[in-house]
Amino acid sequence: MPKVGVRDLQRDASGVIDRVMRTGRPTIVTKYNEPVAAVVAIDAGDLEDFVLANAPEFVRAMRAADLALIEGHTASADDVFAEIEAEPMSRARGVKPGPPRLTEREHNVLQLVAEGFTTREIAERLGVTPQTVKRTLARIFDKLGAGARAMEIRT
């Protein structure tokens, strides 16, 4: 397995990363000839899944979602969209308000997520960056009180 010293990594980080990306082989980073880290090529989606899976709020939300599923509390995407769209009529009739109304972009993003598109694919379809899609998803789940990105598992 290739090795690179910390100083060499500082001098040519871009070259080391390019080599790892090109070959797909990890490189061990050493300090005083002792291994201290590894540079490994990873998929952005895998990294996001790892971060989300290890974030405490995500873990709590996933446990709550799992419990809701076990208890049989489920709804189809169509039912969720219908509930969101019916919110203004509910308020007019004096019914307890439902979820906040989604913007057109939020609705489009949520529809594409429900259809199984990845963050990257959604960004390409809408002509925005993946970060914009991620921020939009965060707003959607915040509005819906989901607290986690449980619906989308591919990026």
N, C-alpha and C positions, 0 to 999 in steps of 0.2 A: 504494500500500500504506500503511495507517495507520502512524503513528509515535507513540511515546510516550517522553518523557524518563525517565531513571532516577528522578528525584525524583517525577515524577507516578506512576510505577509503584509507588514506595514508598508514596505516599499512598493510591492506589486500586488495589492489585494485584487485589483481588477483582473490581472493575468491569472492568478490562482483560481479565482471564481470562474473565469472563462474556461480554464482547463477542466475544472470539476464538471461544469455544465456540458462541455463538449464530450468528455469521456464517460461521464456518469459514475466515475470512481471517486470515492471519498478521499480527502487528503487530511492527514493528521497534522495538527499544529503543535509544535514543540517549543518548550522554553527550557533552556539549559539541557537539551536532549531528552527531556521528559515530556510525554504527551499531556497536553492541557486542554485541547479542544479538537473538534473535527469539522471540516468544511464538507457538507454533504448537499448534493443537488436534491431539492424537494419540489413537489408540485405545489403551487399556490393554494389549491383547494385542500390538499392534505394538511398544509400548515394552518389554514383557517379552521378546518375541522378540529385539529389538535387544540388550538387556542380556545375555540368555543367549548369543546368538550371538557376543558380543564378550568374554565372560568366558573367561579362559585355560583354566580347568579344563573348561568346557563344550566349547571348541574341541578340546582334547585328547581328551575322551571321544567327541566326534562323529567325530574322525579314527579312533579305535580301533573305533568301531561301523561306520564305513564299510569299514575294512579287514576286519573280521569278516564283513561282508556279501559283500565281494568274494571272500573265501576260502570262502564258502558256509556259514558258521556262523550258522544262523538257527534260530529255534524259534517255534512258534505260541503265542499267548496261552494256549490250552488246555494245551499242554505245560508252560509256565512255571507255571501254576496247579497242575497235577498234581504237578510237582516240589516246589513249596512245600508242598503239602498232604501229600506223602509223607514229608517230612523226619522227623517223629517215628518212623515205622516204620523208616526207614533207621538211625536212631540205635540203636533197640532191637536190630537185627540186627548191630550192630557195623560198619555201613557208614559210610564217611566222611560227616560231616554235610553236608547240602545247605544251601540258603539259609535264613536265619532265618525263623521263622514270622511271618506277618503277623497283625495284629489284625483283628477283624471289620471295623472302619471302613476300615483300610488295604486290605483285600481288596475292599470295596465301591467305594472310590475307584479302585483299579486296574482293576476290572472296567468301571467307567464310562469311564475313560480308553481302555481297549481298545475300547469300543463307539463311541468317537469324540466323546464329550461334552466340551464346553469346561469350563474351570475354573469359570466363572460358572454354567453349567448344572449341574455337579456340586454346587456350593454350594447352589443352589436346591433340588435334589432331596433333599439330605441335611439341609437346614435349618441350614447353617453358613455362615460367611463365606468368601469366596474365599481370604483369607489362611490360614484353617484348612486348606483344601484344598491350598494350596501347601506348607504345613508338613508335611502328611500325605504329599504326594508326595515331598518331600525325604527324609522318614524311610524311605519305601518304597524309593526308589532307593539310599539309603545302605545299607539292609539287603540289597538285591540286588546291591550293589557296582556299580551302574550309573553313579553319579557325575554323571549328567546327565539332563535331562528330555527325552530324545530321543523318547519315545513321543508326547508331547502337543505339537502344534505350533499348536493354536488356543487362544485364551483369550477 
